[in-house]
Amino acid sequence: MKIGVITPNNLWVSPYVKIYTRLLDEIKEEYEIISWNREGREEEGIQFNCSTKNRNPLALLWAYNKFASFVKKTVQKQNYDRLIVFTPQSALFFSGFLKKYYCGKYLFDYRDLSLEQKPYFKKLFLTVLQNSAVNVISSPGFKKYLPQGFDYIISHNFNVDIVKQALTSEPSVLHTDGLSVLTIGAIRTDMNPEIIDTLGNADGVSLSFVGKGPASQSLEDYARDKGYKNVTFKGYYQKEEEADIINGCNFINIFYPQVPSHTTAVSNRFYNSLIYKRPMLVTKNSTQGDYAEKYNVGLAIEDCSNLSDAMNEYLRNLDYPTYCHRCNELLMELLSDYHKWRDIVCNFVTE
């Protein structure tokens, strides 16, 4: 089999692609990655080069249409046996092509609520779901907003080897002298201004933002203009640095707005919180918040009022060995989802 793996982003912001390519490497299936190079970064595979600095909706729609044309030409030229297609944004723009040439021969992987929620795109989205061999979602929370009557397989965004290692290894000691709150990965606005204003210059508190994203510079400017001395920013980091960075904190910030696109999702930080045994700060009544409350692996909040007091109280009452056991219980549940996903994907690419 020859597999085409299609993502409408740079690979460095698409870690979920690696979940599939790691499995394809393991079972020795041939594949090529087709990606959208939005940032001028040279990466593996076949790249569509087009900047998306212009965030005007019409400009973005035009760019997606150009990407779809590029994908269709590339797929026809390379003559793949199967396709793995990421995100509704890309699939919607070549849904007709998928139906005509790859009906029952593509896997659709859904990562975020997007264009398919708008009335104009709902019929096209149904076409994508109906003609795929497998429909994959990255969070059970999405089911509330997706069409009923389809089987949705969950694919968690983690490295299974790291998860297995986390289940058997001794975690790094959690320090409880003061609050060290880490936001790592893609830095967006989200609720971060509220977090910064609440914890900025608070006694015994440090806030770290590590990574890059659309709000990196604006948040750094915001903290500087406000005169907050306990808020630091670091840009890109190497993957091998991640463990040390996370082990240096005692809370991982995953506090998102109360909107469907955010309350339904499961972020990379959620998995890192469980893997490295660092309590998560999450939004109450969200998918991540429900997990955190069910397993008591973090603090689920509605707003930032009395936040430092609540976090300090959480740490004071924390029995760390018991907490680590609860993290592993949840990781085992997620690992069970992974094995179901793995079996289905293996069947899809080898049948």
C-alpha positions in Angstrom: 0.0 0.0 0.0 1.0 3.6 -0.6 -0.6 6.1 1.7 -1.0 9.8 1.3 -1.1 11.8 4.6 -2.7 15.2 4.1 -2.6 18.1 6.6 -3.4 21.8 6.0 -0.7 23.1 8.4 3.0 23.0 9.0 4.1 19.8 10.6 5.5 21.4 13.7 2.0 22.5 14.7 0.5 19.1 13.6 1.9 16.7 16.2 -1.1 14.3 15.5 0.4 13.5 12.1 3.3 11.8 13.9 0.9 9.5 15.7 0.0 8.0 12.3 3.4 8.1 10.7 4.9 6.4 13.7 2.4 3.5 13.3 3.0 3.4 9.5 6.7 3.1 10.1 6.1 0.4 12.7 4.0 -1.8 10.3 6.3 -0.9 7.4 3.7 0.8 5.1 4.9 3.3 2.5 3.6 6.9 2.9 4.1 10.5 1.8 3.1 13.6 3.7 1.4 16.5 1.9 1.4 19.6 4.1 0.7 23.3 3.8 3.8 25.3 4.5 2.3 28.5 5.9 5.5 29.7 7.6 8.3 29.1 5.0 9.7 26.3 7.1 11.2 23.4 5.1 9.8 20.1 6.3 9.6 16.5 5.2 7.2 15.4 2.4 5.5 17.4 -0.3 4.7 21.0 0.7 2.2 23.5 -0.6 3.9 26.9 -0.1 1.5 29.7 0.7 1.6 32.2 3.6 -1.6 32.8 5.7 -0.5 36.0 7.4 -3.6 37.6 5.9 -6.4 36.5 8.2 -9.2 37.9 6.2 -11.9 35.2 5.9 -12.2 35.5 2.1 -8.4 35.3 1.8 -8.3 32.2 3.9 -11.1 30.6 1.8 -9.2 31.4 -1.3 -6.0 29.9 0.2 -7.8 26.7 1.2 -9.2 26.4 -2.3 -5.6 26.7 -3.7 -4.4 24.1 -1.2 -7.2 21.7 -2.3 -6.3 22.1 -5.9 -2.6 21.3 -5.0 -3.7 18.2 -3.1 -5.9 16.9 -5.9 -3.1 17.3 -8.5 -0.5 15.7 -6.2 -2.8 12.7 -5.2 -3.6 12.0 -8.9 0.1 12.2 -9.8 1.3 10.0 -6.9 -1.6 7.5 -7.2 -2.0 6.6 -3.6 -3.9 3.5 -2.5 -5.3 5.1 0.6 -5.5 8.6 2.1 -5.4 9.9 5.6 -7.0 13.4 5.7 -6.8 15.7 8.6 -9.2 18.5 9.6 -12.6 19.4 8.2 -11.2 22.6 6.8 -9.2 20.7 4.2 -11.6 17.8 3.6 -14.5 20.1 2.8 -12.6 21.7 -0.1 -12.0 18.4 -1.9 -15.0 16.4 -0.6 -16.2 15.8 -4.2 -12.8 14.5 -5.2 -12.7 12.1 -2.2 -16.2 10.8 -3.1 -15.3 10.3 -6.8 -11.9 8.8 -6.5 -11.4 7.6 -2.9 -14.8 6.5 -1.7 -14.2 4.0 1.1 -10.5 4.5 0.7 -9.7 7.4 3.0 -9.6 7.9 6.7 -10.9 11.3 8.0 -9.3 12.6 11.2 -11.2 15.4 13.0 -9.4 17.7 15.4 -11.4 20.9 16.1 -14.8 22.4 15.6 -14.6 24.5 12.4 -16.3 25.4 9.2 -18.5 22.3 9.2 -20.5 23.9 12.0 -21.8 26.6 9.6 -25.0 25.8 7.7 -23.5 26.3 4.3 -20.9 23.6 4.9 -23.0 21.0 6.7 -24.1 19.0 3.6 -20.5 18.9 2.3 -19.4 17.7 5.7 -21.9 14.8 5.7 -20.4 13.8 2.3 -17.0 13.6 3.9 -18.3 11.4 6.8 -20.5 9.2 4.6 -17.7 8.3 2.1 -14.8 7.7 4.4 -13.8 4.3 5.6 -13.0 5.5 9.1 -13.9 8.7 11.0 -11.5 9.6 13.8 -12.0 12.2 16.5 -9.4 13.5 19.0 -11.9 14.1 21.8 -15.2 12.5 23.0 -16.5 16.0 23.6 -16.9 16.5 19.8 -19.7 14.0 19.6 -22.1 16.5 21.0 -21.6 18.7 17.9 -21.1 16.1 15.2 -23.8 14.3 13.1 -25.3 11.3 14.7 -25.3 7.8 13.2 -21.6 7.5 12.6 -19.0 5.5 14.4 -16.3 7.8 15.7 -13.0 6.3 16.8 -10.9 8.3 19.4 -7.3 9.1 18.6 -5.5 10.6 21.6 -2.7 13.0 20.7 0.2 11.4 22.6 3.3 9.3 21.9 2.2 5.8 23.1 5.8 4.9 24.1 6.1 7.9 26.4 2.7 7.0 27.9 3.8 3.4 28.6 7.0 4.7 30.1 5.1 7.1 32.3 3.0 4.2 33.7 6.1 2.5 35.0 8.6 5.2 35.8 9.0 7.3 39.0 7.8 10.9 38.4 10.0 13.9 39.2 9.4 15.4 42.7 6.6 18.0 42.7 7.7 21.2 44.6 5.0 22.9 46.6 6.8 26.0 47.8 5.0 28.6 45.8 3.1 28.4 42.6 4.9 27.9 39.3 2.3 27.9 36.5 3.3 26.8 33.0 1.6 27.4 29.6 3.5 25.4 27.0 3.0 24.8 23.3 1.1 27.1 20.9 0.5 30.4 22.7 -2.9 31.8 22.0 -5.0 34.6 23.7 -7.6 32.3 25.2 -8.0 33.2 28.9 -4.3 34.1 29.3 -4.8 37.9 29.9 -7.1 37.0 32.8 -4.6 34.5 34.2 -1.8 37.1 33.8 -3.8 39.9 35.5 -4.8 37.6 38.4 -1.4 36.1 39.1 0.9 38.9 37.9 3.2 40.2 40.7 1.4 37.9 43.2 3.6 36.8 46.1 5.2 33.4 45.6 3.9 33.0 42.0 5.7 32.6 38.7 4.1 32.4 35.3 5.9 30.9 32.3 4.8 30.9 28.7 7.0 28.6 26.6 6.4 28.1 22.9 5.1 30.3 20.0 1.7 31.1 18.6 -0.5 33.9 17.3 -0.6 35.7 20.7 3.0 35.2 21.9 4.2 38.7 21.2 1.0 40.5 22.2 0.8 38.6 25.5 4.5 39.4 26.2 3.9 43.1 25.4 0.8 43.0 27.6 2.7 41.6 30.6 5.5 44.1 30.1 3.2 47.1 29.8 1.4 46.1 33.0 4.7 45.9 34.8 4.4 42.2 35.8 7.9 41.0 36.9 6.9 37.3 37.5 5.8 36.6 34.0 8.4 35.1 31.6 8.2 34.2 27.9 10.4 31.7 25.9 9.9 31.0 22.3 10.5 27.8 20.4 11.9 24.9 22.3 13.3 21.5 21.3 11.2 18.5 22.0 14.0 17.0 24.1 13.7 20.0 26.4 10.0 19.4 27.1 10.3 17.1 30.1 12.7 19.4 32.0 10.5 22.4 31.3 7.3 20.7 32.5 9.0 19.1 35.6 9.9 22.6 36.7 6.3 23.7 37.3 3.6 22.6 39.7 0.6 23.5 37.6 0.0 23.3 33.8 -2.4 26.0 32.5 -5.1 24.7 30.2 -7.8 27.3 31.2 -9.8 28.0 28.1 -12.9 30.1 27.3 -16.4 28.7 27.8 -17.1 28.3 24.0 -17.8 25.0 22.2 -14.6 25.0 20.2 -12.6 25.0 23.4 -14.7 23.2 25.9 -14.9 20.1 23.6 -11.2 19.8 22.8 -8.4 17.9 24.5 -5.0 19.7 24.3 -1.5 18.4 24.3 -1.0 20.0 27.7 -3.7 17.7 29.1 -1.7 14.6 28.2 1.6 16.2 29.4 0.0 17.0 32.7 -0.8 13.2 33.2 2.5 12.0 31.8 4.7 14.2 33.9 2.3 14.2 36.9 1.8 18.0 37.1 -1.7 19.1 38.2 -3.8 20.8 35.4 -5.7 24.1 35.7 -8.7 23.5 33.5 -12.1 24.9 32.6 -15.1 23.6 34.6 -17.8 21.8 32.5 -15.5 21.1 29.6 -14.1 17.7 28.4 -10.8 18.3 30.1 -12.5 19.6 33.2 -14.8 16.5 33.4 -11.7 14.3 33.2 -9.9 16.3 35.8 -12.8 16.2 38.3 -13.6 12.5 37.7 -10.0 11.5 38.4 -9.1 14.4 40.7 -6.0 15.2 38.7 -6.3 19.0 38.7 -8.3 22.1 39.5 -11.4 22.9 37.4 -12.5 26.6 37.6 -15.2 28.8 36.1 -13.2 32.0 36.5 -10.0 33.4 38.0 -11.4 34.8 41.2 -9.3 33.8 44.3 -7.2 31.7 41.9 -3.9 31.7 43.8 -5.8 30.7 47.0 -7.5 27.8 45.3 -4.3 26.6 43.7 -2.3 26.8 47.0 -5.1 24.9 48.8 -5.1 22.2 46.1 -1.3 21.7 46.6 -1.6 21.7 50.4 -4.2 18.9 50.3 -2.5 17.0 47.6 -1.3 13.4 48.4 1.2 13.2 45.6 1.6 9.4 45.4 -2.2 9.0 45.3 -2.5 11.7 42.7 0.1 9.9 40.5 -1.9 6.7 40.8 -5.0 8.6 39.6 -3.1 10.0 36.7 -2.0 6.5 35.7 -5.6 5.3 36.0 -6.7 7.9 33.5 -3.7 7.1 31.2 -4.7 3.5 31.2 -8.2 4.4 30.0 -6.7 6.6 27.3 -4.3 3.8 26.3 -7.3 1.5 25.9 -8.7 4.0 23.4 -5.4 4.0 21.6 -5.3 0.2 21.1 -8.8 0.3 19.5 -7.6 3.1 17.2 -4.5 1.2 16.3 -6.3 -2.0 15.3 -8.7 -0.1 13.1 -6.0 2.0 11.4 -3.9 -1.1 10.8 -6.9 -2.8 9.1 -7.6 0.3 7.1 -4.1 0.6 5.6 -3.5 -3.1 5.0 -6.9 -4.6 3.9 
